[in-house]
């Protein structure tokens, strides 16, 4: 299959949506937990969490503030200034997926999808107890992406919870050790498997790839 931008424009909406959401490959699956000033909790699945920097430790994610899940999440983040990012594991994929349903503002996805609110470190926002790798985030800023009306929400990592056995001496986290899953498109989930780990890449320590290219 070969498509131009014009072909994509003329593609049926749902097919185009699935194609473009899949072309990036496997994306992280995370549940973002928030709470309003009225103590109304919200939980929504996102596949757009990205690393923005290590010092300070910054992460970003993209949301649509005009959609129910994005609106409730963003409103709560703006009110409280905090949120949590909780990895999705293979034991609760279906529950996590259905947090994207259009629940009413007063209906908590924690309750509707049978997740447990967990409050740690006197942190304002709720963590997902069922998740083994979770982050407490402080909201810093939201950058508008004017081309499609989305926002890049940027936060600083305040708390990290991860099992000791999943972290090696250099600080690498083995996501397969916590049974993490990834997302392709909007509704296809994949199991993660660690295949290899290489040293920091430097020109002077490059392996000889000629045998591979000649084969």
The 8 nearest C-alpha neighbors of each residue, nearest first, counted from 0:
[[1, 2, 3, 6, 18, 7, 22, 10],
 [0, 2, 3, 6, 7, 4, 5, 18],
 [3, 1, 6, 7, 0, 4, 5, 10],
 [2, 4, 6, 5, 7, 1, 8, 9],
 [3, 5, 7, 6, 8, 2, 9, 10],
 [4, 6, 8, 3, 7, 9, 2, 10],
 [7, 5, 3, 9, 4, 8, 2, 10],
 [8, 6, 10, 4, 9, 5, 3, 15],
 [7, 9, 5, 6, 10, 4, 15, 11],
 [10, 8, 6, 7, 5, 11, 12, 15],
 [9, 11, 7, 8, 15, 6, 12, 14],
 [10, 12, 14, 13, 15, 9, 8, 7],
 [13, 11, 15, 14, 16, 10, 9, 8],
 [14, 12, 16, 15, 11, 17, 10, 18],
 [13, 15, 17, 16, 11, 12, 18, 10],
 [16, 14, 18, 12, 13, 17, 10, 11],
 [15, 17, 13, 14, 18, 19, 12, 20],
 [18, 16, 14, 20, 15, 19, 184, 21],
 [19, 17, 15, 21, 20, 16, 14, 22],
 [18, 20, 21, 22, 16, 17, 15, 184],
 [19, 21, 184, 17, 18, 22, 16, 185],
 [22, 20, 184, 183, 18, 19, 23, 24],
 [23, 21, 19, 24, 20, 18, 184, 183],
 [24, 22, 21, 25, 20, 26, 19, 183],
 [25, 23, 22, 21, 183, 26, 184, 182],
 [24, 26, 183, 182, 181, 23, 27, 189],
 [25, 27, 182, 181, 46, 183, 24, 28],
 [28, 26, 181, 46, 182, 29, 48, 25],
 [27, 29, 46, 181, 87, 182, 45, 86],
 [30, 28, 86, 85, 45, 87, 44, 84],
 [29, 31, 44, 85, 43, 84, 45, 42],
 [32, 30, 84, 43, 83, 42, 85, 44],
 [31, 33, 42, 83, 82, 125, 41, 126],
 [34, 32, 82, 124, 41, 40, 75, 125],
 [33, 35, 40, 39, 75, 38, 124, 41],
 [36, 34, 75, 38, 37, 39, 78, 79],
 [35, 37, 38, 78, 79, 34, 39, 75],
 [36, 38, 35, 39, 34, 40, 75, 78],
 [39, 37, 35, 36, 34, 40, 33, 75],
 [40, 38, 35, 34, 37, 41, 105, 107],
 [41, 39, 34, 107, 33, 38, 35, 42],
 [40, 42, 33, 107, 108, 32, 34, 72],
 [43, 41, 32, 108, 31, 109, 30, 98],
 [44, 42, 98, 30, 31, 99, 68, 45],
 [43, 45, 30, 29, 99, 98, 31, 95],
 [46, 44, 29, 47, 28, 30, 43, 31],
 [45, 47, 28, 27, 26, 48, 29, 182],
 [46, 48, 60, 61, 45, 49, 27, 26],
 [47, 49, 60, 59, 46, 27, 58, 45],
 [50, 48, 59, 58, 60, 47, 51, 27],
 [49, 51, 58, 52, 57, 59, 48, 53],
 [52, 50, 58, 57, 49, 59, 53, 56],
 [53, 51, 57, 56, 54, 50, 55, 58],
 [52, 54, 56, 55, 57, 51, 50, 58],
 [55, 53, 56, 52, 57, 51, 155, 156],
 [54, 56, 53, 57, 52, 155, 156, 51],
 [55, 57, 53, 54, 52, 156, 155, 58],
 [58, 56, 155, 52, 51, 154, 55, 156],
 [59, 57, 50, 51, 154, 49, 153, 155],
 [58, 60, 153, 49, 152, 48, 151, 154],
 [61, 59, 48, 47, 152, 151, 49, 62],
 [60, 62, 151, 150, 47, 152, 149, 59],
 [63, 61, 69, 150, 149, 64, 60, 151],
 [62, 64, 149, 69, 65, 66, 150, 148],
 [65, 63, 70, 69, 66, 62, 73, 149],
 [64, 66, 63, 70, 67, 69, 148, 149],
 [67, 65, 69, 64, 70, 63, 68, 71],
 [68, 66, 70, 69, 71, 101, 65, 64],
 [69, 67, 71, 70, 66, 72, 43, 99],
 [68, 70, 64, 63, 72, 66, 62, 67],
 [69, 71, 64, 67, 73, 72, 68, 66],
 [72, 70, 74, 68, 73, 69, 67, 75],
 [73, 71, 69, 75, 70, 74, 68, 76],
 [72, 74, 76, 70, 75, 71, 69, 77],
 [75, 73, 77, 71, 76, 72, 70, 78],
 [74, 76, 35, 78, 72, 73, 77, 34],
 [77, 75, 73, 80, 79, 78, 74, 81],
 [76, 78, 74, 80, 75, 79, 73, 138],
 [79, 77, 75, 76, 80, 74, 35, 36],
 [80, 78, 76, 81, 77, 75, 35, 36],
 [79, 81, 76, 138, 77, 78, 137, 82],
 [82, 80, 137, 79, 138, 76, 136, 124],
 [83, 81, 33, 124, 136, 32, 76, 135],
 [82, 84, 135, 32, 31, 134, 136, 126],
 [83, 85, 31, 134, 133, 30, 29, 32],
 [84, 86, 133, 30, 29, 130, 132, 31],
 [87, 85, 29, 132, 130, 133, 28, 30],
 [86, 88, 29, 28, 179, 180, 130, 85],
 [89, 87, 179, 178, 90, 180, 91, 86],
 [88, 90, 92, 91, 178, 180, 179, 87],
 [91, 89, 88, 92, 178, 87, 93, 129],
 [92, 90, 94, 89, 93, 88, 95, 87],
 [91, 93, 95, 94, 89, 96, 90, 88],
 [94, 92, 96, 95, 91, 97, 90, 89],
 [95, 93, 112, 91, 97, 96, 92, 98],
 [94, 96, 92, 93, 97, 98, 91, 44],
 [97, 95, 93, 94, 98, 99, 92, 44],
 [96, 98, 99, 94, 100, 95, 93, 112],
 [97, 99, 43, 100, 96, 95, 108, 44],
 [100, 98, 97, 43, 96, 44, 101, 68],
 [101, 99, 98, 97, 102, 68, 96, 108],
 [102, 100, 67, 99, 103, 68, 98, 66],
 [101, 103, 100, 106, 104, 108, 107, 67],
 [102, 104, 106, 105, 101, 107, 67, 100],
 [103, 105, 106, 102, 71, 107, 67, 39],
 [104, 106, 103, 107, 39, 102, 40, 41],
 [107, 105, 103, 104, 102, 108, 111, 110],
 [108, 106, 109, 41, 110, 40, 111, 105],
 [107, 109, 111, 42, 110, 112, 98, 41],
 [110, 108, 114, 107, 112, 113, 111, 42],
 [111, 109, 113, 108, 107, 112, 114, 115],
 [110, 112, 108, 113, 109, 107, 106, 114],
 [113, 111, 94, 108, 110, 109, 114, 98],
 [114, 112, 110, 111, 109, 115, 94, 108],
 [113, 115, 109, 112, 110, 116, 127, 129],
 [116, 114, 128, 127, 117, 109, 113, 129],
 [115, 117, 125, 127, 126, 128, 114, 109],
 [118, 116, 126, 128, 125, 127, 115, 119],
 [117, 119, 125, 126, 122, 116, 121, 120],
 [118, 120, 121, 122, 117, 126, 125, 123],
 [119, 121, 122, 118, 158, 123, 135, 157],
 [122, 120, 119, 123, 118, 124, 125, 117],
 [121, 123, 120, 119, 124, 118, 135, 125],
 [122, 124, 121, 81, 125, 79, 118, 34],
 [123, 125, 82, 33, 34, 122, 81, 83],
 [126, 124, 118, 117, 116, 32, 33, 127],
 [125, 127, 117, 83, 116, 128, 118, 32],
 [128, 126, 129, 116, 130, 117, 115, 85],
 [127, 129, 117, 115, 130, 126, 116, 114],
 [130, 128, 127, 131, 115, 114, 91, 88],
 [129, 131, 128, 127, 132, 85, 86, 87],
 [130, 132, 161, 133, 129, 177, 162, 86],
 [133, 131, 161, 160, 86, 130, 85, 134],
 [134, 132, 85, 160, 84, 159, 86, 131],
 [133, 135, 159, 84, 158, 83, 136, 160],
 [134, 136, 83, 158, 157, 156, 82, 159],
 [137, 135, 156, 82, 157, 155, 83, 81],
 [138, 136, 81, 155, 154, 80, 139, 157],
 [137, 139, 154, 80, 81, 140, 153, 136],
 [140, 138, 154, 153, 137, 155, 141, 152],
 [141, 139, 153, 152, 138, 142, 154, 151],
 [140, 142, 152, 151, 153, 150, 143, 139],
 [141, 143, 151, 150, 152, 144, 140, 153],
 [144, 142, 150, 145, 149, 151, 141, 148],
 [145, 143, 149, 150, 146, 148, 147, 142],
 [144, 146, 148, 147, 143, 149, 150, 142],
 [145, 147, 144, 148, 149, 143, 150, 63],
 [148, 146, 145, 149, 144, 63, 150, 143],
 [149, 147, 145, 144, 146, 63, 150, 143],
 [148, 150, 63, 144, 147, 62, 143, 61],
 [151, 149, 143, 142, 61, 62, 144, 152],
 [150, 152, 61, 142, 141, 60, 59, 153],
 [151, 153, 141, 59, 60, 150, 61, 140],
 [154, 152, 59, 140, 139, 58, 141, 151],
 [155, 153, 138, 139, 137, 58, 57, 136],
 [154, 156, 57, 137, 136, 56, 157, 58],
 [155, 157, 136, 56, 158, 135, 57, 137],
 [156, 158, 135, 136, 155, 137, 159, 134],
 [159, 157, 135, 134, 156, 160, 136, 133],
 [160, 158, 134, 133, 161, 135, 157, 156],
 [159, 161, 133, 132, 134, 158, 162, 131],
 [160, 162, 132, 131, 163, 159, 133, 165],
 [163, 161, 164, 165, 131, 160, 166, 132],
 [164, 162, 165, 166, 161, 167, 160, 172],
 [163, 165, 162, 166, 167, 176, 161, 173],
 [164, 166, 173, 163, 162, 172, 176, 167],
 [167, 165, 172, 171, 164, 163, 170, 173],
 [166, 168, 170, 169, 171, 172, 165, 164],
 [169, 167, 170, 166, 171, 172, 163, 165],
 [170, 168, 167, 171, 166, 172, 198, 173],
 [171, 169, 167, 168, 166, 172, 165, 173],
 [172, 170, 167, 166, 169, 173, 168, 165],
 [173, 171, 166, 165, 174, 170, 167, 176],
 [172, 174, 165, 176, 175, 166, 171, 193],
 [173, 175, 176, 177, 179, 172, 178, 191],
 [174, 176, 178, 192, 177, 173, 191, 179],
 [177, 175, 174, 173, 178, 165, 179, 164],
 [176, 178, 175, 174, 179, 131, 165, 88],
 [179, 177, 175, 88, 176, 89, 174, 180],
 [178, 180, 88, 174, 177, 175, 87, 191],
 [181, 179, 190, 189, 88, 191, 89, 87],
 [180, 182, 27, 189, 28, 26, 188, 25],
 [183, 181, 188, 26, 25, 187, 28, 189],
 [184, 182, 25, 21, 187, 24, 26, 188],
 [183, 185, 21, 20, 17, 186, 187, 182],
 [184, 186, 183, 187, 20, 17, 182, 21],
 [185, 187, 184, 188, 183, 182, 96, 17],
 [188, 186, 183, 182, 184, 185, 189, 181],
 [187, 189, 182, 181, 183, 186, 180, 190],
 [190, 188, 181, 180, 182, 191, 187, 183],
 [189, 191, 180, 181, 192, 179, 188, 89],
 [192, 190, 180, 175, 179, 189, 193, 181],
 [191, 193, 175, 194, 190, 174, 178, 176],
 [192, 194, 195, 175, 191, 173, 174, 196],
 [193, 195, 192, 196, 191, 175, 197, 173],
 [196, 194, 193, 197, 192, 198, 173, 175],
 [195, 197, 198, 194, 193, 171, 199, 173],
 [196, 198, 199, 195, 200, 194, 206, 205],
 [197, 199, 200, 196, 201, 204, 205, 195],
 [200, 198, 201, 197, 204, 196, 202, 205],
 [199, 201, 198, 202, 205, 204, 197, 203],
 [200, 202, 204, 203, 205, 199, 198, 206],
 [203, 201, 205, 204, 200, 206, 199, 207],
 [202, 204, 201, 205, 200, 206, 207, 199],
 [205, 203, 201, 202, 206, 200, 199, 198],
 [204, 206, 202, 203, 201, 207, 200, 208],
 [207, 205, 208, 204, 203, 209, 202, 200],
 [206, 208, 209, 205, 210, 211, 204, 212],
 [209, 207, 211, 210, 206, 212, 205, 213],
 [210, 208, 212, 211, 207, 213, 214, 206],
 [211, 209, 213, 208, 212, 214, 207, 206],
 [210, 212, 214, 209, 208, 213, 207, 206],
 [211, 213, 209, 214, 210, 208, 207, 206],
 [214, 212, 210, 211, 209, 208, 207, 206],
 [213, 211, 212, 210, 209, 208, 207, 206]]
